[in-house]
Amino acid sequence: MKPVTENLVLNFETLGHLANTEPFYKWNSTWTRTVQDAITIILLSQFLGSSSLFTLEQLGEVLHTPVNLKNQDAFHITIEEYLLAIVSMIDELVRYARNCVTLGDYRMPLVISRFAKEVLAGFQILNLKNDIVRRRSDGLKYKVR
């Protein structure tokens, strides 16, 4: 994970430097999906290595990028990007669990199942509006099954 993380950190620093010359939300839609994918890679690597999840703040420390800036117009990782990356990570873990069973590893799917149920419980506590985070998190119910 070390080389991947180092490359992602460099890319985030470069993007942050370039993006800070313009208003954040003017161009945010240009890179938000790529940022979500990068976060998914880091979260997935962390989970597969230690069966734990980075918090948003820990993720910001890993990527050397500010998180959830409310009063500043600067490049940062938004809560929405983080939450959508978690949902994408669960999607990939569900696929991985099927492959584990096929290969005879019956422990990992149980770990993934327990983790996915905890994530689903966390999403159900949130009061989400009818937006992309709500629609993507609603799909977690079917992934947990």
Sequence and secondary structure as in RCSB ss.txt:
>XXXX:A:sequence
MKPVTENLVLNFETLGHLANTEPFYKWNSTWTRTVQDAITIILLSQFLGSSSLFTLEQLGEVLHTPVNLKNQDAF
HITIEEYLLAIVSMIDELVRYARNCVTLGDYRMPLVISRFAKEVLAGFQILNLKNDIVRRRSDGLKYKVR
>XXXX:A:secstr
 HHHHHHHHHHHHHHHHHHTTS HHHHHHHHHHHHHHHHHHHHHHHHHHHS    HHHHHHHHT  B  SS  S 
 B HHHHHHHHHHHHHHHHHHHHHHHHTT  HHHHHHHHHHHHHHHHHHHS   SSHHHHHHHTHHHHH 
